[in-house]
């Protein structure tokens, strides 16, 4: 099939090029309005108790919530002075129509927790208008510039204010990272290919992949919650994976062109080898990305759809538009050459990577044990992982909403944004004596629970009340989580209902949901990946080995991430500060993305080794030559991903930085310890068991029994068996 695809691309090059270019142009028009389609919610499951608590405050009570907390501060006057009150209330009265649902001030109900300890500042809890997080964000963006008070400093905290700044910084960081990443990737490709034209082709494919994907996502925005975080991920993944896939194809084309001279034959051979591998690898990664759909969280589903689309687009372009471009260019693919003396005709059995593989395979047990010890050492910090829900600490220290949030926690008696929210509903009306007595009695039990600090009944309706509880630790502390569990275990008033919300409750709800769904997602990913690898490699053992090896490298990267961000070691090196926790969803997001990336390199390496085993029938020789022929291009591909990850890791938003640093560490480990040492050693220990496939037909070759080669009845397999050494000639 891939030979025919290659020949069709060579014959109808302009058609194969025109279609994606037209699609890219249409996608660019559609994507121009992508920022108007972005969602700023979807960070928690709709049916989570903590989310239902927040909804209950809005629907049942209508006030007492705090989408935004405005801090009014005047160093020369205190809240007891009439002018202080007039200034604050006058400022709130200037809010644009339709932006505010309710406000709660110190003076509205004589609420001491809303006054700072030095009496020079007050906090105003504001519920902004909107049916969902995105519309509430729009209300806040209209409200923020309208609130003014002469002589007062106004700062904004609260979940909407924090998410607003996270979104603004993330989108700005993406634009800046693109400006950094594209020229750096081009420079890396120039060093690899030593040709300007060859280096430009993968960058163009990466850019087209991003553009087409963003256009597709805009079209899907009516059915998929298009989170602003998705844009960052799609851009980084599209650049990294689009360039990687194209790099393999361009490198193989130059290799085939040097060997056979005929451009159509070289294109067909490239599609039959690198094209087939790129397509199957892309299919594998697309299926892995769909594992996000197992989680009913808007952001994660958006990440899954965005990742799947950009991977699929990259793979399709690499076997259609790119071969067509190569057919048109022919030998001109080497134009713009950077001259450098080169050695030609290198014996693949004597190359650096082949010698390394043979050294490793001479003592495979030593290298397996040593590599495993290194990976397990890096994994060790993962044992004390602390998960938390992202708050103001995901922003850099100079962020306005982070400063306001920290001031709220430091200067006010009730504490910061991590207060526990409790919504209690009772059968009696709360404006009656019986209702008040029931609420007071139950609230008394609540505030006497171990770990509870000050309490505030912020608002009531006919049958419901919202209570905020302070506590001594942060939201992710075990003591705070224990407090949430105690509140949920406390019997509600007779005939009543209790819902617990707040950051700590949100983290617990998300963790429980992920714990329930993750085994099913992993089972789907494992089965899907295993079947595709089994089909491509025709081995029962190699897919299982690939999954196990990937699990080891991913665990090591998780451990390193905990050591850096949670524990604070070398955090300065990545431009971060100690957070004390890892975003509760981050391990799952990283797990799925990094399985796909790691499997990509495993696919390319094992495909080359499979080719050599089919040609020689000798396991040791196949591993050595396969590593020699695949290692340069895998190293180049890894270098591209490392450059892109490093560029996007310059983001000031910690959750973006965590993801990119985690990708950097995982790929660095994967391209060094795993591919160069662990895989050759493990394959040497397994020997001919690597290639075991029940019921497969065998043939004699090279003095050993070997499985039938891939595509034995394929047109290309009949025409050409020679595999050339990958060079940039």
C-alpha positions in Angstrom: 0.0 0.0 0.0 2.7 2.5 1.0 4.7 1.8 -2.2 1.6 2.6 -4.3 1.1 5.7 -2.2 4.6 6.8 -2.8 4.4 6.2 -6.6 1.1 8.1 -6.6 2.7 11.0 -4.8 5.6 11.0 -7.3 3.2 11.0 -10.3 0.7 13.6 -9.0 3.0 15.7 -6.8 1.1 19.0 -7.3 -2.2 17.4 -6.4 -0.7 15.9 -3.2 0.7 19.3 -2.3 -2.2 21.4 -3.3 -4.8 19.7 -1.1 -3.0 20.2 2.2 -2.0 23.7 1.3 -5.6 24.6 0.5 -6.6 22.9 3.8 -4.0 24.9 5.7 -5.2 28.1 4.1 -8.8 27.4 5.1 -7.7 26.3 8.6 -5.7 29.5 9.0 -8.9 31.5 8.3 -10.9 29.4 10.8 -8.1 29.5 13.4 -7.9 33.3 13.3 -10.9 33.4 15.6 -9.7 30.6 17.9 -9.2 32.9 20.9 -13.0 33.7 20.9 -13.7 30.0 21.1 -11.4 29.2 24.1 -12.9 27.8 27.3 -11.6 28.8 30.7 -13.3 26.1 32.6 -13.4 22.3 32.5 -10.8 21.8 35.2 -13.0 19.5 37.2 -15.7 16.9 36.5 -19.2 18.3 36.5 -20.6 15.7 38.9 -17.8 16.0 41.4 -19.1 17.0 44.9 -16.8 20.0 45.1 -18.2 21.3 41.8 -21.8 20.7 42.9 -21.0 22.7 46.0 -19.9 25.7 43.9 -23.0 25.3 41.7 -25.2 25.1 44.8 -23.9 28.4 46.1 -24.8 30.1 42.8 -28.2 28.4 42.2 -29.6 27.8 45.7 -28.2 30.9 47.5 -27.3 33.4 44.9 -24.6 35.1 47.0 -21.8 34.3 49.4 -19.6 32.9 46.6 -16.3 34.4 45.7 -15.5 34.2 42.0 -13.4 37.3 42.5 -12.0 38.8 45.7 -11.2 42.5 45.3 -8.7 43.8 47.9 -9.1 47.5 48.6 -6.1 48.9 50.5 -5.3 52.4 51.8 -2.2 52.9 53.9 -3.5 56.2 55.4 -7.1 55.3 56.4 -8.8 52.4 58.1 -12.1 50.6 57.5 -13.7 52.4 60.5 -13.5 55.7 58.7 -16.7 56.6 56.7 -14.6 57.7 53.7 -13.2 54.2 53.4 -16.6 52.7 53.2 -17.9 55.4 50.7 -14.9 54.8 48.4 -15.3 51.0 48.3 -19.1 51.1 47.9 -18.8 53.8 45.3 -16.3 51.8 43.4 -18.5 48.7 43.4 -21.5 50.8 42.2 -19.5 51.7 39.1 -19.5 48.0 37.9 -20.8 47.7 34.4 -24.4 46.5 34.1 -24.7 42.7 33.9 -21.3 41.9 35.3 -22.0 41.4 39.0 -24.5 39.0 40.6 -23.7 39.9 44.2 -21.1 41.4 46.5 -20.3 40.8 50.1 -18.5 43.5 52.1 -17.4 44.0 55.7 -20.2 46.6 56.1 -23.0 44.6 54.5 -23.2 42.2 57.4 -20.5 43.3 59.8 -18.1 40.5 58.8 -14.7 41.0 60.6 -12.9 38.3 58.6 -13.2 40.6 55.6 -11.0 43.2 57.3 -7.2 42.9 57.3 -5.3 42.5 60.6 -3.9 46.1 60.3 -7.4 47.5 59.5 -6.0 49.2 56.3 -7.5 46.8 53.8 -10.8 45.1 53.2 -11.7 42.1 51.0 -14.9 42.2 48.9 -16.3 38.8 47.7 -17.8 39.2 44.2 -19.9 36.8 42.3 -19.7 37.7 38.6 -22.4 37.0 36.1 -22.3 34.1 33.7 -23.7 30.6 33.2 -20.2 29.0 33.0 -16.6 29.7 33.6 -16.0 31.2 30.2 -18.8 33.7 30.5 -17.8 34.6 34.0 -14.3 35.3 32.7 -15.8 37.7 30.2 -17.7 39.5 33.0 -14.6 39.8 35.0 -12.6 41.3 32.1 -15.3 43.9 31.8 -15.4 44.5 35.5 -11.7 44.8 36.3 -10.9 48.1 34.5 -14.2 49.7 35.7 -13.4 49.4 39.5 -11.6 52.5 40.6 -11.2 54.3 44.0 -9.0 57.3 44.3 -6.2 56.8 46.8 -6.8 53.1 47.0 -4.8 50.2 45.6 -7.1 47.5 44.2 -5.8 43.9 43.7 -7.8 40.9 42.5 -7.7 37.3 43.9 -10.2 34.5 43.6 -10.4 31.6 41.1 -11.6 33.7 38.2 -8.8 36.2 38.6 -6.2 33.5 38.9 -7.4 31.6 35.9 -7.5 34.8 33.9 -3.9 35.6 34.6 -2.9 32.0 33.9 -4.6 32.1 30.6 -3.1 35.4 29.6 0.4 34.4 30.5 0.0 30.9 28.9 -1.1 32.3 25.5 1.6 35.0 25.6 4.2 32.4 26.5 3.1 30.2 23.6 3.6 33.1 21.2 7.1 33.8 22.6 8.0 30.1 22.7 7.1 29.7 19.0 9.5 32.6 18.2 12.2 30.8 20.1 11.5 27.2 19.0 11.1 27.5 15.2 14.6 29.0 14.6 16.2 26.7 17.1 14.6 23.6 15.5 15.8 24.8 12.1 19.3 25.2 13.5 19.2 21.7 14.8 18.0 20.3 11.5 20.7 22.3 9.6 23.3 20.6 11.8 21.7 17.2 11.1 21.1 17.5 7.3 23.8 20.0 6.4 21.3 21.3 3.8 19.0 24.3 4.0 16.3 22.8 1.9 16.3 19.4 3.7 16.2 21.3 7.1 13.3 23.5 6.0 11.0 20.6 5.0 10.3 19.2 8.5 9.8 22.7 9.9 7.2 23.4 7.1 5.4 20.1 7.9 5.4 21.0 11.6 3.9 24.4 10.8 1.3 23.0 8.5 0.3 20.4 11.2 -0.2 23.1 13.8 -2.2 25.3 11.4 -4.5 22.6 10.2 -5.0 21.2 13.7 -6.0 24.6 15.1 -8.5 25.0 12.3 -10.0 21.6 13.0 -10.3 22.4 16.7 -12.2 25.6 15.9 -14.7 23.5 13.9 -15.0 21.0 16.8 -15.4 23.7 19.4 -19.1 23.3 19.5 -18.7 19.7 20.7 -15.4 19.8 22.5 -14.6 22.3 25.3 -11.5 24.0 23.7 -9.4 24.8 26.7 -6.8 27.6 26.5 -4.3 25.0 27.7 -5.0 22.9 24.5 -3.5 25.7 22.3 -0.2 25.4 24.2 -0.1 21.6 24.0 -1.1 21.5 20.3 1.5 24.0 19.3 4.4 22.2 21.1 3.3 18.7 20.1 2.6 19.8 16.5 6.0 21.3 16.1 7.9 18.5 17.9 6.0 15.5 16.3 5.5 17.1 12.9 9.2 17.8 12.6 10.1 14.4 14.0 7.9 12.5 11.5 9.1 14.6 8.6 12.7 14.2 9.7 12.5 10.4 9.4 11.0 10.6 6.0 13.5 13.2 4.6 16.4 11.3 6.0 15.3 8.1 4.5 14.6 9.7 1.1 18.1 11.1 0.9 19.4 7.7 1.8 17.4 6.0 -0.9 18.2 8.7 -3.4 21.9 8.1 -2.9 21.4 4.4 -3.3 19.2 4.1 -6.4 19.4 7.5 -8.1 15.8 7.3 -9.5 13.5 9.9 -7.8 10.2 8.0 -8.2 11.9 4.8 -6.9 13.4 6.7 -4.0 10.0 8.2 -3.1 8.3 4.7 -3.3 11.1 3.1 -1.2 10.9 5.9 1.4 7.1 5.5 1.8 7.5 1.7 2.0 10.0 2.0 4.9 10.1 5.3 6.8 6.6 6.3 5.6 5.1 3.0 6.8 6.8 3.4 10.2 5.8 7.0 10.6 2.2 6.2 9.7 1.9 3.2 12.1 3.7 5.2 14.8 1.3 8.1 14.3 -1.6 5.7 14.5 -0.3 4.3 17.7 0.2 7.7 19.3 -3.2 8.9 18.1 -4.8 5.9 19.8 -2.8 6.6 23.0 -3.9 10.2 23.0 -7.5 9.1 22.8 -7.0 7.6 26.3 -7.7 11.1 27.6 -11.3 10.6 26.6 -11.8 8.1 29.5 -11.7 11.1 31.9 -14.9 13.2 32.1 -12.9 16.4 32.7 -13.2 19.1 30.0 -9.5 20.0 29.9 -8.3 16.5 29.6 -10.8 15.6 26.9 -9.7 18.7 25.0 -6.1 17.7 25.4 -6.9 14.2 24.1 -8.8 15.5 21.0 -6.1 18.2 20.3 -3.3 15.7 20.7 -5.0 13.0 18.5 -5.7 15.5 15.7 -2.2 17.0 15.6 -0.5 13.6 15.7 -2.8 12.3 12.9 -2.4 15.3 10.8 1.4 15.1 11.2 1.5 11.5 10.2 -0.8 12.0 7.1 1.2 15.0 5.9 4.4 13.0 6.3 3.2 10.2 3.9 1.4 12.5 1.4 2.5 16.1 1.1 6.1 15.5 2.1 6.7 12.6 -0.4 5.2 14.8 -3.1 7.5 17.7 -2.2 10.5 15.3 -2.2 9.4 14.0 -5.7 9.4 17.6 -7.0 12.7 18.5 -5.4 14.6 15.3 -6.2 18.3 15.9 -5.8 17.6 19.6 -5.0 16.6 18.4 -1.6 20.4 18.7 -0.9 20.4 22.3 -2.1 21.8 25.0 0.2 24.5 22.6 1.4 26.7 23.5 4.3 30.0 22.1 3.3 31.8 19.8 5.6 34.2 17.0 4.9 32.3 13.7 5.2 33.2 10.1 5.4 31.3 8.0 2.9 30.5 4.4 2.8 30.8 3.8 6.6 30.4 0.2 7.5 27.3 0.0 9.7 28.9 -2.8 11.7 31.8 -0.6 12.7 29.9 2.6 13.5 30.0 4.2 17.0 26.4 3.1 17.8 27.1 -0.5 16.6 30.2 -0.7 18.7 28.3 0.6 21.7 25.6 -2.0 21.1 28.1 -4.8 20.9 29.8 -3.6 24.1 26.5 -3.6 25.9 25.5 -7.0 24.5 28.8 -8.4 25.6 27.7 -8.0 29.3 23.9 -7.5 29.0 23.2 -8.5 32.6 25.5 -5.8 34.0 24.0 -3.1 31.8 20.4 -4.2 32.6 21.0 -4.1 36.4 23.0 -0.8 36.2 20.4 1.0 34.0 17.5 -0.3 36.2 19.3 1.0 39.3 19.8 4.4 37.7 16.1 4.6 36.7 14.8 3.4 40.0 17.0 6.0 41.8 15.4 8.7 39.7 12.0 7.2 40.5 12.4 7.2 44.3 11.1 10.7 44.9 7.8 9.7 43.4 7.1 7.6 46.5 6.4 10.8 48.5 4.3 12.5 45.8 1.9 15.1 47.0 -1.0 16.0 44.7 -2.9 19.3 44.8 -5.3 21.4 42.8 -3.7 24.2 40.9 -4.0 27.6 42.7 -2.1 30.9 42.6 1.2 29.1 43.1 1.0 28.0 39.5 1.9 31.6 38.6 5.3 33.2 39.1 5.9 35.2 42.3 5.5 38.6 40.6 2.0 37.8 39.2 -0.6 40.2 40.4 -3.3 37.7 41.3 -0.7 35.5 43.1 0.4 38.5 45.2 -3.2 39.4 46.0 -4.0 35.8 47.0 -0.9 35.6 49.2 -1.9 38.9 50.8 -5.3 37.5 51.5 -3.9 34.4 53.2 -1.3 36.5 55.2 -3.3 39.6 56.2 -6.8 38.3 56.8 -8.1 36.1 59.6 -10.1 33.7 57.4 -7.1 32.8 55.3 -6.6 32.6 51.6 -8.3 30.8 48.7 -7.8 27.4 50.3 -10.6 27.8 52.8 -12.9 24.8 52.9 -16.4 25.6 51.5 -19.4 23.9 53.0 -22.9 24.2 51.6 -25.6 22.9 54.0 -29.3 22.5 53.2 -31.8 22.0 55.9 -35.6 21.2 55.7 -36.6 24.1 57.8 -36.6 27.7 56.6 -33.6 29.5 57.8 -35.5 32.7 58.5 -37.4 30.8 61.3 -36.3 30.0 64.8 -36.2 26.2 64.2 -34.1 26.7 61.0 -31.7 29.0 62.8 -31.3 26.6 65.7 -30.7 23.6 63.3 -28.1 25.6 61.4 -26.4 26.9 64.5 -26.2 23.5 66.1 -24.8 21.8 63.0 -22.3 24.6 62.4 -21.2 24.2 66.1 -20.4 20.6 65.4 -18.5 21.6 62.2 -16.2 24.2 63.8 -15.3 21.8 66.6 -13.9 19.2 64.2 -10.1 18.6 64.6 -8.1 20.9 62.3 -10.8 23.5 61.9 -10.0 27.2 62.4 -12.2 30.2 62.1 -15.6 29.7 60.5 -17.8 32.2 58.6 -21.5 31.8 57.6 -21.1 33.9 54.4 -24.7 33.8 53.2 -28.0 32.0 53.6 -31.2 31.5 51.5 -34.5 30.0 52.5 -33.1 26.5 53.1 -29.3 26.6 52.4 -26.2 28.3 53.8 -22.6 28.5 52.7 -19.9 28.3 55.4 -16.2 28.9 55.0 -13.7 27.2 57.3 -10.1 28.3 57.8 -7.4 25.7 58.6 -3.8 25.9 59.5 -2.2 24.2 56.5 -2.3 24.5 52.8 -5.0 22.9 50.6 -2.8 19.9 49.8 -1.6 19.1 53.3 -2.7 15.7 54.7 -4.4 17.5 57.7 -6.5 19.6 55.3 -7.6 16.5 53.3 -8.4 14.8 56.6 -10.6 17.7 57.6 -12.5 17.5 54.3 -13.0 13.8 54.9 -14.3 14.5 58.5 -16.7 17.1 57.2 -18.1 14.7 54.6 -18.4 12.0 57.2 -20.3 14.3 59.6 -24.0 13.4 59.6 -26.0 16.2 57.9 -28.9 17.8 59.7 -32.0 15.6 59.8 -33.5 15.6 56.3 -30.7 17.9 55.1 -27.8 17.7 52.7 -24.1 18.7 52.9 -21.7 19.4 50.0 -18.0 20.2 50.6 -16.0 22.2 48.1 -12.8 24.3 48.0 -9.4 23.5 46.6 -8.6 20.5 48.9 -12.0 18.9 48.1 -11.5 19.5 44.4 -8.1 17.8 44.5 -9.6 14.8 46.4 -12.5 14.5 44.0 -10.3 14.7 41.0 -7.8 12.1 42.5 -10.7 9.7 43.2 -12.0 10.1 39.7 -8.6 9.6 38.1 -8.0 6.6 40.3 -11.3 5.0 39.1 -10.7 5.7 35.4 -7.0 5.4 35.0 -6.9 1.6 35.1 -9.3 1.4 32.2 -7.4 4.1 30.2 -4.1 2.2 30.8 -5.7 -1.1 29.7 -7.0 0.5 26.5 -3.6 2.1 25.8 -1.7 -1.1 26.5 -4.0 -3.3 24.4 -4.1 -0.8 21.5 -0.3 -0.3 21.5 0.4 -4.0 21.9 -1.8 -4.9 18.9 -0.3 -2.3 16.7 3.3 -3.2 17.6 2.4 -6.9 17.2 1.2 -6.1 13.7 4.2 -4.0 12.8 6.9 -6.1 14.4 5.4 -9.5 14.1 6.5 -10.5 17.6 4.7 -11.4 20.8 7.6 -10.5 23.0 8.8 -7.1 21.7 5.6 -5.2 22.3 5.5 -6.4 25.9 9.1 -5.4 26.3 8.5 -2.0 24.8 5.6 -1.3 27.3 7.7 -2.4 30.3 10.7 -0.3 29.2 8.5 2.8 28.7 7.0 2.3 32.1 10.5 2.4 33.7 11.6 5.6 31.9 8.3 7.4 32.6 8.5 6.5 36.3 12.0 8.0 36.4 10.8 11.2 34.8 7.9 11.5 37.3 10.4 11.0 40.2 12.6 13.8 38.8 9.6 16.1 38.5 8.7 15.6 42.1 12.3 16.2 43.2 12.4 19.5 41.2 9.0 21.1 41.6 7.5 19.6 44.8 10.7 19.4 46.8 12.4 22.4 45.2 15.7 20.9 44.3 17.3 22.8 41.4 14.0 24.5 40.7 16.0 27.7 40.0 17.6 25.9 37.1 14.2 25.7 35.3 13.1 29.1 36.4 10.6 27.9 39.1 10.1 28.0 42.8 9.1 25.2 45.1 5.4 24.5 44.9 5.1 21.7 47.6 2.8 19.7 45.3 2.2 18.5 41.8 -0.9 19.3 39.9 -3.3 16.4 40.6 -4.0 15.8 36.9 -0.4 16.3 35.8 0.8 12.7 36.3 -2.0 11.3 34.1 -1.5 13.9 31.4 2.2 13.3 31.3 1.7 9.5 31.4 -0.4 9.5 28.3 1.6 12.0 26.4 5.0 10.5 27.2 3.8 6.9 26.5 3.1 8.2 23.0 6.4 10.0 22.6 8.5 7.1 24.0 6.6 4.6 21.9 7.4 6.7 18.8 11.1 6.2 19.3 10.7 2.6 20.3 8.8 2.1 17.1 11.5 3.5 14.9 14.3 1.6 16.6 12.5 -1.8 16.6 11.4 -1.3 13.0 15.1 -0.9 11.9 16.2 -3.9 14.0 13.3 -5.9 12.5 14.6 -5.0 9.0 18.1 -6.2 9.9 16.8 -9.4 11.5 14.8 -10.2 8.4 17.9 -9.7 6.3 20.4 -11.6 8.5 18.5 -13.8 10.9 21.0 -13.0 13.6 19.7 -11.3 16.7 22.9 -9.7 17.9 23.9 -8.4 14.5 20.4 -7.1 13.9 20.4 -5.1 17.2 23.9 -3.7 16.5 23.2 -2.6 12.9 19.6 -1.6 13.7 20.9 0.7 16.5 23.6 2.1 14.2 21.2 2.9 11.5 18.4 4.3 13.7 20.3 6.0 16.4 21.4 9.1 14.4 17.9 9.9 13.3 16.4 9.0 16.7 18.9 11.2 18.4 18.1 14.0 15.9 14.4 13.6 16.6 15.0 13.6 20.3 17.1 16.7 20.0 14.1 18.4 18.2 11.7 17.5 21.0 14.2 18.6 23.6 14.6 22.0 21.9 10.8 22.4 21.7 10.3 21.3 25.3 13.0 23.6 26.5 11.5 26.6 24.6 8.0 26.0 26.0 9.4 25.3 29.5 10.4 29.0 29.6 6.7 29.6 30.4 6.1 31.3 33.7 3.0 29.2 34.4 4.1 26.3 36.6 1.7 23.6 35.2 2.9 24.3 31.7 6.5 24.3 32.9 6.0 21.0 34.8 4.7 19.3 31.6 7.5 20.6 29.4 10.3 19.8 31.9 8.8 16.4 32.4 8.8 15.8 28.6 12.4 17.0 28.4 13.6 14.6 31.2 11.6 11.7 29.8 12.9 12.1 26.2 16.5 12.7 27.4 16.3 9.4 29.4 14.6 7.6 26.6 17.2 8.6 24.0 20.2 7.8 26.2 19.9 5.2 29.0 16.9 3.4 27.5 17.6 3.3 23.8 21.4 3.1 23.9 21.8 0.7 26.9 18.6 -0.9 28.3 17.1 -1.9 25.0 20.2 -3.6 23.4 20.9 -5.4 26.7 17.4 -6.6 27.1 17.2 -7.8 23.5 20.5 -9.7 23.9 19.2 -11.5 27.0 16.0 -12.4 25.2 17.8 -13.6 22.1 15.7 -15.3 19.5 12.7 -15.1 21.9 12.4 -11.5 20.7 11.0 -12.7 17.4 8.7 -15.4 18.7 5.3 -15.3 17.0 3.1 -18.4 17.3 2.1 -19.9 13.9 4.4 -17.7 11.9 6.1 -19.1 8.8 9.9 -19.4 9.1 12.7 -19.4 6.6 16.4 -20.1 6.6 18.7 -17.2 6.2 22.2 -16.5 7.3 22.5 -19.9 9.0 19.6 -19.1 11.4 15.9 -19.4 11.3 14.1 -16.0 10.7 10.6 -14.8 10.3 9.3 -13.8 6.9 10.2 -10.2 6.2 7.6 -7.4 6.5 5.6 -6.9 3.3 6.8 -10.1 1.7 4.2 -9.8 -0.9 4.5 -6.1 -1.2 5.6 -4.5 -4.5 8.6 -2.8 -2.8 9.7 -6.0 -1.0 9.8 -7.7 -4.4 11.8 -5.0 -6.1 14.3 -3.9 -3.4 15.8 -5.6 -0.4 18.8 -3.4 0.2 18.7 -1.1 3.2 21.1 1.9 2.9 23.0 3.6 5.7 21.3 6.8 6.8 23.6 9.8 6.0 23.0 13.4 5.1 24.6 13.0 1.7 
